[in-house]
């Protein structure tokens, strides 16, 4: 079962992807996590990716595609996987489709988590991330026990540059211009499914499970 998660940044598709991966026993493949790991480890790829992410821009295809295809070729992806953060553009979707087609495979479901822009800006502005271990919180929905301090390691929590309102607005503009056409792309292939992402995450997940069976 090969699944692509669609939806604007902050729509909650990452949370749903993790829940899908756990329930169905398939890997959650997040390009965002891969990029952040490279940034934290100060690799050459990480430094290059950070320049784009800090501005709310998409990481170029050549960086993303190289990492992604190598990842899904690993043994743990043999039964399927959930892609979170890829593809983001039609060219990326076409590269993925071509690569899978050569193996006689294809994407089985593209799940679009729909959330209005104003909800997303409010959601992401409340996020806080640990500068040390990377744990994430939300000042309203998942607050740390002590304000501004990570429960796991006791380090400081910060509002990441890519969660600031002005950056989120820029990311949403990019999403609508470059990523939203994927909805038409996967709809044309008969694999698109849409869920209401404004509901409680458990209700969103229940709707997804109903789709996947």
C-alpha positions as CSV (number, residue, x, y, z in Angstrom):
1,X,0.0,0.0,0.0
2,X,1.7,3.2,-1.3
3,X,0.2,6.4,0.0
4,X,0.9,10.0,-0.7
5,X,-0.3,12.6,1.8
6,X,-1.5,15.9,0.3
7,X,-2.5,19.2,2.0
8,X,-1.1,22.6,2.9
9,X,1.8,22.9,5.3
10,X,0.3,22.7,8.8
11,X,-2.8,20.8,7.7
12,X,-1.9,17.9,9.9
13,X,-0.9,15.4,7.2
14,X,2.3,14.5,9.1
15,X,0.3,13.5,12.2
16,X,-2.0,11.4,10.1
17,X,0.9,9.9,8.2
18,X,2.4,8.7,11.4
19,X,-0.9,7.2,12.6
20,X,-1.4,5.4,9.2
21,X,2.2,4.0,9.4
22,X,1.6,2.7,12.9
23,X,-1.7,1.1,12.1
24,X,-0.7,-0.6,8.9
25,X,2.9,-1.4,9.7
26,X,4.5,0.6,6.9
27,X,7.2,3.3,7.1
28,X,6.4,7.0,7.4
29,X,8.7,8.7,5.0
30,X,8.9,12.4,5.7
31,X,11.1,14.6,3.6
32,X,10.8,17.3,6.3
33,X,12.3,14.9,8.9
34,X,15.1,14.0,6.5
35,X,15.9,17.6,5.7
36,X,15.8,18.6,9.4
37,X,18.2,15.7,10.3
38,X,20.7,16.9,7.7
39,X,20.3,20.5,9.0
40,X,20.9,19.4,12.6
41,X,24.0,17.4,11.5
42,X,25.2,20.3,9.5
43,X,25.7,18.3,6.3
44,X,26.2,19.9,2.9
45,X,22.7,19.0,1.9
46,X,21.3,20.3,5.1
47,X,23.0,23.7,4.7
48,X,21.6,24.0,1.1
49,X,18.1,22.9,2.2
50,X,18.0,25.3,5.1
51,X,18.5,28.3,2.8
52,X,15.2,27.5,1.1
53,X,13.3,26.3,4.2
54,X,14.1,29.5,6.2
55,X,12.5,31.6,3.4
56,X,9.5,29.4,3.3
57,X,10.4,28.1,-0.1
58,X,10.4,24.6,-1.5
59,X,13.6,22.6,-1.6
60,X,14.6,22.1,-5.3
61,X,13.5,18.9,-7.0
62,X,17.0,17.5,-7.5
63,X,17.8,17.5,-3.8
64,X,14.4,16.0,-2.8
65,X,14.1,13.4,-5.5
66,X,17.6,11.9,-4.8
67,X,16.9,11.4,-1.1
68,X,13.3,10.1,-1.6
69,X,14.0,7.5,-4.2
70,X,16.9,6.1,-2.3
71,X,14.7,5.9,0.9
72,X,11.8,4.0,-0.7
73,X,14.2,1.5,-2.3
74,X,15.1,0.2,1.2
75,X,13.8,-3.2,2.4
76,X,11.4,-1.8,5.0
77,X,9.4,-0.1,2.2
78,X,8.7,-3.5,0.5
79,X,5.1,-3.7,1.8
80,X,4.4,0.0,1.1
81,X,4.9,3.4,2.7
82,X,3.3,6.7,3.5
83,X,5.0,9.7,1.7
84,X,4.7,12.9,3.7
85,X,6.0,16.1,2.0
86,X,6.7,14.5,-1.4
87,X,5.7,14.9,-4.1
88,X,5.2,18.7,-3.9
89,X,5.0,19.5,-7.5
90,X,3.8,18.0,-10.8
91,X,7.4,17.3,-12.0
92,X,8.1,15.5,-8.8
93,X,4.9,13.4,-9.1
94,X,5.9,12.5,-12.6
95,X,9.4,11.4,-11.6
96,X,7.9,9.3,-8.8
97,X,5.3,7.8,-11.2
98,X,8.0,6.9,-13.7
99,X,10.3,5.4,-11.1
100,X,7.5,3.3,-9.7
101,X,6.2,2.3,-13.1
102,X,9.6,0.8,-14.0
103,X,9.0,-1.6,-11.1
104,X,5.4,-2.3,-12.0
105,X,4.2,-0.3,-9.1
106,X,2.1,2.8,-8.5
107,X,0.6,5.1,-5.8
108,X,-2.5,3.5,-4.4
109,X,-4.0,6.4,-2.6
110,X,-3.4,10.2,-2.5
111,X,-5.1,11.5,0.6
112,X,-5.8,15.3,0.7
113,X,-6.2,16.8,4.2
114,X,-8.2,20.0,3.6
115,X,-7.8,22.9,6.0
116,X,-8.5,26.7,5.3
117,X,-5.4,29.0,5.2
118,X,-6.5,31.0,8.2
119,X,-6.7,27.9,10.4
120,X,-3.2,26.9,9.3
121,X,-1.7,30.2,10.2
122,X,-3.2,30.1,13.6
123,X,-2.1,26.4,14.2
124,X,1.5,26.9,13.1
125,X,2.0,30.1,15.0
126,X,1.4,28.1,18.2
127,X,4.0,25.5,17.5
128,X,7.1,25.2,19.6
129,X,10.1,23.0,18.9
130,X,13.0,21.9,21.2
131,X,16.3,23.3,20.1
132,X,18.1,20.1,21.3
133,X,16.0,16.9,20.8
134,X,13.6,18.2,18.1
135,X,10.4,17.4,20.2
136,X,7.4,19.5,19.1
137,X,4.6,21.1,21.1
138,X,1.7,23.5,20.7
139,X,0.9,26.2,23.1
140,X,-2.8,25.4,23.0
141,X,-3.2,21.8,22.0
142,X,0.0,20.0,23.2
143,X,1.7,22.4,25.7
144,X,4.9,21.5,27.6
145,X,4.5,20.9,31.3
146,X,6.7,24.0,32.0
147,X,6.2,26.9,29.6
148,X,9.0,27.2,27.1
149,X,10.8,24.1,28.3
150,X,11.0,20.7,26.7
151,X,9.5,17.8,28.7
152,X,11.9,15.3,27.3
153,X,15.3,17.0,27.8
154,X,14.7,20.3,29.6
155,X,16.1,22.5,26.8
156,X,14.5,25.7,25.5
157,X,11.5,25.6,23.2
158,X,11.4,28.1,20.2
159,X,9.1,29.2,17.5
160,X,10.9,28.0,14.4
161,X,11.5,30.4,11.5
162,X,9.3,28.4,9.2
163,X,6.4,28.5,11.7
164,X,6.3,32.3,11.9
165,X,3.1,33.9,10.4
166,X,4.9,35.7,7.6
167,X,6.8,32.6,6.6
168,X,3.7,30.4,6.8
169,X,1.9,32.9,4.5
170,X,4.8,32.6,2.0
171,X,4.7,28.8,2.3
172,X,0.9,28.8,1.7
173,X,1.3,31.0,-1.4
174,X,3.9,28.5,-2.8
175,X,1.6,25.6,-1.9
176,X,-1.3,27.0,-3.8
177,X,0.8,27.8,-6.9
178,X,2.9,24.7,-7.1
179,X,1.5,21.9,-4.9
180,X,-2.3,22.2,-5.2
181,X,-2.2,21.1,-8.9
182,X,-1.3,17.6,-7.5
183,X,-4.9,17.3,-6.4
184,X,-5.9,17.3,-10.1
185,X,-3.0,15.1,-11.0
186,X,-4.0,12.3,-8.6
187,X,-7.7,12.8,-9.2
188,X,-7.1,12.1,-12.9
189,X,-5.5,8.8,-11.9
190,X,-8.5,7.8,-9.8
191,X,-6.6,7.6,-6.5
192,X,-7.5,10.9,-4.8
193,X,-9.4,10.8,-1.5
194,X,-10.3,14.0,0.5
195,X,-10.8,14.3,4.2
196,X,-11.9,17.4,6.4
197,X,-8.7,18.3,8.3
198,X,-10.5,20.9,10.5
199,X,-11.9,18.1,12.7
200,X,-10.2,16.5,15.7
201,X,-7.2,14.4,14.6
202,X,-8.9,11.2,15.7
203,X,-11.9,11.9,13.6
204,X,-9.7,12.7,10.6
205,X,-7.9,9.4,11.1
206,X,-11.1,7.5,11.4
207,X,-12.2,8.9,8.0
208,X,-8.8,7.9,6.5
209,X,-9.1,4.3,7.9
210,X,-12.6,4.1,6.4
211,X,-11.0,4.9,3.0
212,X,-8.0,2.5,3.3
213,X,-10.1,-0.3,4.8
